Amino acid sequence: MRRWLLNFQAQFWVYIKQHERAVAALEAFLAQYPAEARAWTTLAYLYAEKSRFNDAISAFERALAPGTRAAATLFNYGFALQKVGRHAEALRAFEEAVALQPNLDRAWYGMGISLIHDGRFHEAIEKLGEAGRLQPMSPFPRYQLAAAWFKLGEHDKVRAEYRHVKTFDPTVAEHIRTDFGVPQDPD
């Protein structure tokens, strides 16, 4: 089958959300054309979507050949690495993503998560703070900030995160309150 037709077939299955067929088509395409970084990236996303994180990591590594490094691919590679507990490698992937695209809030968030897992709470706070600055209405960096402050025994700062999140996401604020022992009215 011609190259463009194999690629079109794989992309068609992705487009109509026939993921198992898309995986098979991409695997067949890549067996013949292993240098196609974009196809490796698509395959990696499909693997990650099915929680096949080790397969996703391998596919992302193929997609991230020298000269083809993209911030979004690096972020997703880091996410897959986190899912299998490879936090030091994930941190490097997120750092490289931020070097390519400094405003990629998800990569800042990913760095914070990896640093928390490594027990590096002060560094995590810095990265999560940047994620929060870039995406001020996202409660997720704030929840993780509260977790890091809690681990450091900074209960006033946990309460401050609770109050801040409560202004725009009461559900996550309630999780902060219950998970970290914030009193009902923390003022």
N, C-alpha and C positions, 0 to 999 in steps of 0.2 A: 504494500500500500504506500502511496506517496506520502512524503513527510507532512505536508500541509493538511492532508486528509486525516492522518493519524492524530495530529494536534487538534484539528477541528473537532474530531469525534470525542476526544477527551474533554475539551472545553465545553462541548454540547452537554455531556453527561453532568458536568459540574453545574452548568447553567440551569438545568432542569432538576437539579438536586437529586440525581440518581448517584449517590456517593459511591456505592460499591462498584457500579459500572465505571464511574469516573476513575476510581483507584486502579481498576484493572486496565483501563485504556491508557492511563498515564504510565503505569508500570510497563506496558507494552511499548509505548512511545519512547520511554527513557531507555529501554533495553537496546533500542536502535540508535537513539540520539542522546547519549548520556551527558552531553555538555550543555543541555538546555536548562539554564538556571531557573527560568520562570516556571517551567514544568515541575522542577524539583520543589520549588516553593509551594505551588498549588498542591502537590502531593503531600507535602509536609503539613499544610493546613488541614487537609482531609484526614490524615492520620491523627493529628492532634484533636480534631473534632470527635473522633471515635475513641479518644483516650489511649491511643497507641503512641505514647510519648517517646519511647525509645526509637520506634520507626520514624516518628516526626523529627527527632534529633538528627538521625542519620540523613534524612532527606534535606533538612535545613543545612547541614554541613556541606552537602553536595551543592546546594543552592548558593552558599556563601563562598564560592571560589574567589580567589583574588580578582579584583576589578569588578565584582558583581555585588558588592556589599551594599545593602539598602537598610535604612533605619528600621522600617516596619518588619522586615525579615529578621533582623537581629533581635528586635523586641520579642517576636514570637518564638524565636530560637531560645531566648532567655527564659520565656514562660515555660516552654517544654522542659528545659533543664531544671527549673524550679520544681516542676511536677514530679520529677524522679529524685529530688533531693540534692541535686548538683549545684548548690548555691554559689560557690566560688566561681564556677564557670558561667553561671547565669549572670552574676554581677559583672563579669567582664563583657558579656554580650550586651547588657543594658548600658554599660559605660560607653561602648563603641557606638551604640545606637544614639545616645545623647551627643556624642562627639559629632555625629553626622547630622543630627537634627535636635538641637538644644531644647526645643519646645515640645518634645515628645513626652507628655506628662506620664503616660503609661510606663515608659522606661524609667523615669525617676521613681515612680511608685514601685516598680519591680526591684530597683536597687534597694529601696527601703525595706522591702520584704526580705530580700536575701540577707541584708545586714542584720535584721532582727533575728533571723534564723541562726546567724553566726554570733549572736550576742553582742553585736556592735551597735548598741542603742543610740549613742550620741550621733554617730554617723548616719544611722537610719533616720533620726529626727531631721537632720539636715536635708536628706534626699526627699523624705515624705513632705517636708515643708515646701520644697520646690514643686513637687507634684500638686500640692494644695494651692500654691500660688498660681500655677498654670491652669488649674481646673477648680476654681474656687467653689463651685456648687456641687462638687463630688464629695460625698461623705466618706468614701473609702480611704483616702489618705488620712483623713481626720480620725477615723476609727483606729487605724494603725499607729498614728501619732499618739493617741490615747494609750494604746497598748505599750508603746515604747516608754512613754512617761510613767506609766504604771510600774513597769519593770525597774525603772530608775527610782521609784519611790516618790515621784513628783506629783502628789495627789492634787495639788492646786492646779497644775497644768492639765491633768486629766479632766478636772471639773470645767476648766476653761474650754477644752475641746468639746465636752458635752454641751455646754451652753451655746457654743458656736454652731454645732451641728443641729441642735434643737431648733434653730431659727429657720432651717430649710429642709431638714429630713428627720422628723420626729421618730420614725421607726429605727433608724440607725442610732439616733441619740439614745433611745431606750436601751439598745444593745450596749452602748458605752456605759450607761448608768448601771445596768444589771451585771455586765461582765467585769466591771472594774470597781464596783461598790460605791458608786457615786450616790449620795443621799438624794431623796426625792426632790427636795428643793435645795440645791447646792450653793445658794448665795450666801 
